[in-house]
Amino acid sequence: MNGDPEVDVPLTALGEEQARLLGEQLRHVPLEVCIHTRFPRTRRTAEIALERLDVPLGMEPLLDDINVGAALEGAPIDRYREVKRGLGRTLPFPGGESLDDAARRYAAGLRRLLASDYSRALVICHEIPLRYLLNGSNGSDSLDGPIRELGNAQPFLFDEHALGRAADRIEELVGARPL
């Protein structure tokens, strides 16, 4: 697990190849900006994917991966899942944040993106916010399903209406509270 953007977990050789393939898929898409999180691996993914394109980079901390706290930093994914099951959605990871607080942060990040002047942005983030976006935009009753697992560096297209629906549904499911 890596929930601290100050801890650099570099891309593997497979991750770099996935980023290159993403770049091939985006080669003819007229992007205005690429937004990444504070995590070095999202910035590196953006750099590799866009290495032949002139697309400026920007950062959006509200789309950072979930803060799992120092106790789980570097832990195996199975340990994270075990702790997550015990906490549920509302209790925070020790020294971190809850799943619902992260979801509220993601909804705020989507709203910030919607309020920007960009009409064609590539967003490189993490599996959890993307899964919440996909499930929320489709009106699911759960942020964790029906889509449960996503591959790395796979592009998904959303228009502004889908982003707005996702933010609304995320806030509806977790209860909107100011960050």
DRENDO-1510 file (C-alpha; in Angstrom, 1 decimal, always signed):
<recs>
REC; n; res; u; v; w
REC; 1; MET; +0.0; +0.0; +0.0 .
REC; 2; ASN; +1.1; +3.5; -0.8 .
REC; 3; GLY; -1.2; +6.2; +0.6 .
REC; 4; ASP; +1.5; +8.9; +1.2 .
REC; 5; PRO; +2.4; +11.0; -1.8 .
REC; 6; GLU; +5.8; +11.8; -0.1 .
REC; 7; VAL; +6.7; +8.1; -0.4 .
REC; 8; ASP; +7.9; +7.5; -4.0 .
REC; 9; VAL; +6.9; +4.1; -5.3 .
REC; 10; PRO; +8.3; +4.0; -8.8 .
REC; 11; LEU; +6.5; +2.4; -11.7 .
REC; 12; THR; +7.6; -1.1; -12.6 .
REC; 13; ALA; +8.7; -2.0; -16.1 .
REC; 14; LEU; +5.2; -3.2; -16.7 .
REC; 15; GLY; +3.8; +0.1; -15.5 .
REC; 16; GLU; +6.1; +2.0; -17.8 .
REC; 17; GLU; +5.0; -0.1; -20.7 .
REC; 18; GLN; +1.3; +0.4; -19.8 .
REC; 19; ALA; +2.0; +4.2; -19.8 .
REC; 20; ARG; +3.6; +4.0; -23.2 .
REC; 21; LEU; +0.5; +2.1; -24.5 .
REC; 22; LEU; -1.8; +4.7; -23.0 .
REC; 23; GLY; +0.3; +7.3; -24.9 .
REC; 24; GLU; -0.3; +5.4; -28.2 .
REC; 25; GLN; -4.0; +5.4; -27.5 .
REC; 26; LEU; -4.0; +9.2; -26.8 .
REC; 27; ARG; -1.7; +10.1; -29.7 .
REC; 28; HIS; -4.6; +11.7; -31.8 .
REC; 29; VAL; -6.7; +13.1; -28.9 .
REC; 30; PRO; -6.4; +16.9; -28.7 .
REC; 31; LEU; -5.8; +17.3; -25.0 .
REC; 32; GLU; -5.5; +20.7; -23.3 .
REC; 33; VAL; -4.0; +19.5; -20.1 .
REC; 34; CYS; -3.0; +16.4; -18.1 .
REC; 35; ILE; -3.9; +16.4; -14.5 .
REC; 36; HIS; -2.1; +14.1; -12.1 .
REC; 37; THR; -2.1; +13.6; -8.4 .
REC; 38; ARG; +0.7; +14.4; -5.9 .
REC; 39; PHE; +2.0; +10.9; -6.2 .
REC; 40; PRO; +5.2; +10.6; -8.3 .
REC; 41; ARG; +3.9; +7.5; -10.1 .
REC; 42; THR; +1.0; +9.4; -11.6 .
REC; 43; ARG; +3.2; +12.2; -12.7 .
REC; 44; ARG; +5.7; +9.6; -14.2 .
REC; 45; THR; +2.8; +7.9; -16.0 .
REC; 46; ALA; +1.8; +11.2; -17.5 .
REC; 47; GLU; +5.3; +12.0; -18.6 .
REC; 48; ILE; +5.7; +8.7; -20.3 .
REC; 49; ALA; +2.3; +8.7; -21.9 .
REC; 50; LEU; +2.6; +12.2; -23.2 .
REC; 51; GLU; +6.3; +12.2; -24.1 .
REC; 52; ARG; +5.6; +12.8; -27.8 .
REC; 53; LEU; +2.8; +15.3; -27.2 .
REC; 54; ASP; +2.9; +18.9; -26.1 .
REC; 55; VAL; +0.4; +18.8; -23.2 .
REC; 56; PRO; +1.0; +20.8; -20.1 .
REC; 57; LEU; +0.8; +19.0; -16.7 .
REC; 58; GLY; -1.2; +20.1; -13.7 .
REC; 59; MET; -1.7; +18.6; -10.2 .
REC; 60; GLU; -4.9; +17.9; -8.3 .
REC; 61; PRO; -4.3; +16.7; -4.7 .
REC; 62; LEU; -8.1; +16.1; -4.2 .
REC; 63; LEU; -7.7; +13.0; -6.4 .
REC; 64; ASP; -4.8; +11.6; -4.4 .
REC; 65; ASP; -5.0; +7.9; -3.4 .
REC; 66; ILE; -6.6; +7.2; +0.0 .
REC; 67; ASN; -4.5; +8.1; +3.0 .
REC; 68; VAL; -4.1; +4.8; +4.8 .
REC; 69; GLY; -1.9; +6.1; +7.6 .
REC; 70; ALA; +1.7; +5.3; +8.5 .
REC; 71; ALA; +0.8; +1.9; +10.0 .
REC; 72; LEU; -0.4; +0.6; +6.6 .
REC; 73; GLU; +2.2; +2.4; +4.4 .
REC; 74; GLY; +4.1; -0.2; +2.5 .
REC; 75; ALA; +1.9; -3.0; +3.8 .
REC; 76; PRO; +0.7; -5.8; +1.5 .
REC; 77; ILE; -2.7; -5.2; -0.2 .
REC; 78; ASP; -4.2; -8.1; +1.7 .
REC; 79; ARG; -3.4; -6.4; +5.1 .
REC; 80; TYR; -5.1; -3.2; +3.8 .
REC; 81; ARG; -8.2; -5.1; +2.7 .
REC; 82; GLU; -8.3; -6.8; +6.1 .
REC; 83; VAL; -8.2; -3.5; +8.0 .
REC; 84; LYS; -10.6; -2.0; +5.6 .
REC; 85; ARG; -13.2; -4.7; +6.2 .
REC; 86; GLY; -12.9; -4.1; +10.0 .
REC; 87; LEU; -13.3; -0.3; +9.7 .
REC; 88; GLY; -16.1; -0.1; +7.1 .
REC; 89; ARG; -16.6; +3.1; +5.2 .
REC; 90; THR; -16.9; +5.6; +8.0 .
REC; 91; LEU; -14.0; +4.9; +10.4 .
REC; 92; PRO; -10.6; +6.3; +9.4 .
REC; 93; PHE; -7.6; +4.2; +8.9 .
REC; 94; PRO; -5.3; +4.7; +11.9 .
REC; 95; GLY; -3.5; +8.0; +11.2 .
REC; 96; GLY; -5.3; +8.3; +7.9 .
REC; 97; GLU; -8.8; +9.0; +6.5 .
REC; 98; SER; -12.0; +7.0; +6.1 .
REC; 99; LEU; -13.2; +5.7; +2.8 .
REC; 100; ASP; -16.2; +8.1; +3.0 .
REC; 101; ASP; -13.9; +11.1; +3.7 .
REC; 102; ALA; -11.8; +10.1; +0.7 .
REC; 103; ALA; -14.9; +9.8; -1.5 .
REC; 104; ARG; -16.0; +13.3; -0.4 .
REC; 105; ARG; -12.5; +14.6; -1.4 .
REC; 106; TYR; -12.9; +12.8; -4.8 .
REC; 107; ALA; -16.3; +14.5; -5.4 .
REC; 108; ALA; -14.7; +17.9; -4.6 .
REC; 109; GLY; -11.9; +17.1; -7.0 .
REC; 110; LEU; -14.4; +16.3; -9.8 .
REC; 111; ARG; -16.2; +19.5; -9.1 .
REC; 112; ARG; -13.0; +21.4; -9.3 .
REC; 113; LEU; -12.2; +19.8; -12.6 .
REC; 114; LEU; -15.7; +20.7; -13.9 .
REC; 115; ALA; -15.3; +24.3; -12.8 .
REC; 116; SER; -12.0; +24.6; -14.7 .
REC; 117; ASP; -11.7; +26.1; -18.2 .
REC; 118; TYR; -10.6; +22.8; -19.7 .
REC; 119; SER; -12.8; +20.9; -22.1 .
REC; 120; ARG; -10.4; +18.0; -22.9 .
REC; 121; ALA; -8.3; +16.9; -19.9 .
REC; 122; LEU; -6.6; +13.7; -19.3 .
REC; 123; VAL; -6.7; +12.8; -15.6 .
REC; 124; ILE; -4.2; +10.3; -14.3 .
REC; 125; CYS; -5.2; +9.2; -10.8 .
REC; 126; HIS; -5.6; +6.0; -8.8 .
REC; 127; GLU; -7.9; +3.0; -8.9 .
REC; 128; ILE; -10.2; +4.0; -6.0 .
REC; 129; PRO; -11.2; +7.5; -7.3 .
REC; 130; LEU; -11.7; +6.1; -10.8 .
REC; 131; ARG; -13.8; +3.2; -9.5 .
REC; 132; TYR; -15.9; +5.6; -7.5 .
REC; 133; LEU; -16.3; +7.9; -10.6 .
REC; 134; LEU; -17.3; +4.9; -12.8 .
REC; 135; ASN; -19.8; +3.5; -10.3 .
REC; 136; GLY; -21.1; +7.0; -9.3 .
REC; 137; SER; -21.7; +8.2; -12.9 .
REC; 138; ASN; -23.6; +5.0; -13.6 .
REC; 139; GLY; -25.9; +5.5; -10.6 .
REC; 140; SER; -24.8; +2.5; -8.7 .
REC; 141; ASP; -26.0; +2.0; -5.1 .
REC; 142; SER; -22.4; +1.3; -4.1 .
REC; 143; LEU; -19.2; +3.1; -4.8 .
REC; 144; ASP; -17.4; -0.2; -4.7 .
REC; 145; GLY; -19.5; -1.9; -7.3 .
REC; 146; PRO; -20.6; -3.2; -9.7 .
REC; 147; ILE; -17.2; -2.3; -11.1 .
REC; 148; ARG; -14.7; -3.6; -8.6 .
REC; 149; GLU; -11.3; -3.9; -10.2 .
REC; 150; LEU; -9.6; -1.8; -12.9 .
REC; 151; GLY; -6.4; -2.3; -14.8 .
REC; 152; ASN; -3.6; +0.3; -14.8 .
REC; 153; ALA; -3.4; +3.0; -17.4 .
REC; 154; GLN; -6.7; +2.1; -19.1 .
REC; 155; PRO; -8.5; +5.2; -20.5 .
REC; 156; PHE; -12.1; +5.9; -19.7 .
REC; 157; LEU; -14.0; +8.7; -21.3 .
REC; 158; PHE; -16.3; +11.0; -19.4 .
REC; 159; ASP; -18.2; +14.1; -20.5 .
REC; 160; GLU; -19.0; +16.9; -18.1 .
REC; 161; HIS; -22.5; +15.4; -17.4 .
REC; 162; ALA; -21.0; +12.1; -16.4 .
REC; 163; LEU; -18.5; +13.9; -14.1 .
REC; 164; GLY; -21.3; +15.9; -12.5 .
REC; 165; ARG; -23.5; +12.8; -12.0 .
REC; 166; ALA; -20.6; +11.0; -10.4 .
REC; 167; ALA; -19.9; +13.9; -8.0 .
REC; 168; ASP; -23.6; +14.1; -7.1 .
REC; 169; ARG; -23.9; +10.3; -6.6 .
REC; 170; ILE; -20.7; +10.1; -4.5 .
REC; 171; GLU; -22.0; +12.8; -2.2 .
REC; 172; GLU; -25.4; +11.2; -2.1 .
REC; 173; LEU; -24.0; +7.9; -1.0 .
REC; 174; VAL; -21.5; +9.2; +1.6 .
REC; 175; GLY; -23.4; +12.3; +2.7 .
REC; 176; ALA; -22.1; +15.6; +1.5 .
REC; 177; ARG; -20.1; +17.5; +4.2 .
REC; 178; PRO; -17.6; +20.3; +3.6 .
REC; 179; LEU; -14.0; +19.1; +3.5 .
</recs>
